[in-house]
Amino acid sequence: DKLDAVQALVASMDLMKAGPEGTEALKPKTVFNPCLQHLYQATRHRAVHPSAPLVTLDKNIATFARAWEDKGVLRKMLDDARPAIRKVVELFPLKALGGGREPRRHWFA
């Protein structure tokens, strides 16, 4: 039952049919990574102006990053996946363990 729930969740969040009219959403060839674009912008600015403060996120990058949210592609995909998400949350409950343990100083401790 747990395996079926996770498979249903993965299938419901498939980007191959999440786009407009059942097309692929967020094609890698047509969508750039806004984080990388900002990194390139900041690197280029630092190379030209070494002592200047780093630039803020370019408006064009921010606009493009929010464009998919505005089109509702991701919202529709999440709405379609909501029943599968609820089933997974129901089958895999998270429990707080309590805070009686000291924080680790090293990964092997």
C-alpha positions as CSV (number, residue, x, y, z in Angstrom):
1,D,0.0,0.0,0.0
2,K,2.9,2.4,0.8
3,L,4.6,1.6,-2.5
4,D,1.4,2.3,-4.4
5,A,0.9,5.6,-2.6
6,V,4.5,6.8,-3.4
7,Q,4.1,5.7,-7.0
8,A,0.8,7.6,-7.3
9,L,2.6,10.7,-5.9
10,V,5.4,10.5,-8.4
11,A,2.9,10.0,-11.2
12,S,0.8,12.9,-10.2
13,M,3.8,15.3,-10.2
14,D,4.9,14.2,-13.7
15,L,6.1,17.3,-15.6
16,M,5.6,15.6,-19.0
17,K,1.9,16.5,-19.0
18,A,1.8,19.4,-16.6
19,G,2.2,22.1,-19.2
20,P,-0.5,24.0,-21.1
21,E,-2.8,21.6,-23.1
22,G,-1.0,18.5,-21.7
23,T,2.4,19.4,-23.0
24,E,5.7,19.1,-21.1
25,A,6.2,21.8,-18.5
26,L,9.6,23.4,-17.7
27,K,11.6,22.0,-20.6
28,P,15.3,22.2,-19.8
29,K,16.0,23.7,-23.2
30,T,13.5,26.6,-22.7
31,V,13.9,27.2,-19.0
32,F,17.0,28.6,-17.4
33,N,18.0,28.2,-13.8
34,P,17.5,31.6,-12.1
35,C,20.0,30.8,-9.4
36,L,22.7,30.1,-11.9
37,Q,21.8,33.2,-13.9
38,H,22.2,35.4,-10.8
39,L,25.5,33.7,-10.0
40,Y,26.8,34.5,-13.5
41,Q,25.5,38.1,-13.2
42,A,27.2,38.5,-9.9
43,T,30.5,37.0,-11.1
44,R,30.5,39.2,-14.2
45,H,29.8,42.3,-12.1
46,R,32.6,41.3,-9.6
47,A,35.1,40.8,-12.4
48,V,34.4,44.3,-13.8
49,H,33.9,46.1,-10.5
50,P,36.1,44.2,-7.9
51,S,35.4,46.6,-5.0
52,A,31.7,47.3,-5.6
53,P,29.0,45.5,-3.6
54,L,27.3,42.6,-5.3
55,V,24.3,43.3,-7.4
56,T,20.8,42.4,-6.5
57,L,18.7,40.0,-8.5
58,D,18.0,41.3,-11.9
59,K,14.3,42.1,-12.6
60,N,14.3,40.0,-15.8
61,I,15.5,37.0,-13.9
62,A,13.0,37.5,-11.1
63,T,10.2,38.0,-13.6
64,F,11.0,34.8,-15.5
65,A,11.4,32.8,-12.3
66,R,7.9,33.8,-11.3
67,A,6.4,33.4,-14.7
68,W,5.6,29.7,-14.2
69,E,3.8,30.5,-11.0
70,D,1.7,33.1,-12.7
71,K,0.8,30.7,-15.5
72,G,-0.5,28.3,-12.9
73,V,1.5,25.3,-14.2
74,L,3.0,24.5,-10.9
75,R,-0.1,25.3,-8.9
76,K,-2.2,23.0,-11.1
77,M,0.3,20.2,-10.7
78,L,0.3,20.6,-6.9
79,D,-3.5,20.7,-6.9
80,D,-3.7,17.6,-8.9
81,A,-1.2,15.9,-6.6
82,R,-2.9,16.9,-3.4
83,P,-4.8,13.6,-2.8
84,A,-1.6,11.6,-3.4
85,I,0.3,13.9,-1.0
86,R,-2.3,13.4,1.7
87,K,-2.1,9.7,1.3
88,V,1.7,9.7,1.6
89,V,1.5,11.9,4.7
90,E,-1.1,9.6,6.2
91,L,1.0,6.5,5.6
92,F,4.3,8.0,6.6
93,P,3.6,10.0,9.8
94,L,6.4,12.2,11.2
95,K,6.9,12.1,14.9
96,A,8.9,14.5,17.1
97,L,11.6,12.6,18.9
98,G,12.1,15.1,21.8
99,G,15.1,17.2,22.6
100,G,16.9,15.2,25.3
101,R,20.1,14.6,23.3
102,E,23.1,16.9,23.0
103,P,23.9,18.3,19.6
104,R,26.6,16.4,17.7
105,R,30.0,18.0,17.3
106,H,31.2,15.7,14.6
107,W,29.4,13.6,12.0
108,F,30.7,10.4,13.4
109,A,29.8,11.1,17.1
